[in-house]
Amino acid sequence: DTYFENHENEILEYEINCARKIIIKKQTQMEKEEIEQTNKVEIKYQDSFVAFLDVLGFTNLVKSNNTNKIDKYLESVEKMLSTLKDKLKSLTYCENMNFIIISDSIIISIPKNNINDIDILKALCLSIYSLQGYLVISDIWLRGAISSGEAYFNDEKKQIIGKAYINAYLLESKSVSNPQVAIDNKIIQELGF
């Protein structure tokens, strides 16, 4: 008893410090969990048309160190797609065209609305047609495929995920060999043709 009486303040201070450490540890854990929640990306899929386009001969272009043509390609594609995106914004049914350029791949996504889907598909096809016409002047050729289905597109982070993207990629890589863009049979069936 006398030990505890003599050291009562020290013991109390020790217990208070232990409690503080537990509280700080708990607060730190809660702050970490809160940060993780705010950084967590919520993936919301949209029914979309997705085009996957491949630039033919790009590997040889890179190997040949033809930086002028590569610069021209990147500048041309970015400029043309930005212009097309701005033009499509004027169409009430087609205002959310998004695109990503990754090396020799161009991915374009436009959400469907189940009312004007044929018009949205036409706008996507005309955009690809315009892009190809613009690039062919510089002897840059495209091949690709268009599919539809679920897609998540984050324009800010330039991310795309989803079945429509995968299907377009697979169709392009397995079925298309010349400078052309194939439309997935799935789309033909969805539109009732």
Protein Blocks (a to p, Z undefined) as FASTA:
>chain_A
ZZmmmmmmmmmmmmmmmmmmmmmmmmmmmmmmmmmmmmpccdddddddddddddehklmm
mmnopaklmmmmmmmmmmmmmmmmmmmmmpmklmccccddehjaccdddddehlmmmmmm
mmmmmmmmmmmmmmmmnopacdddddeddddddfklopaedjklmmmmmmmmmmpcbdcd
dddfklmmmnoZZ
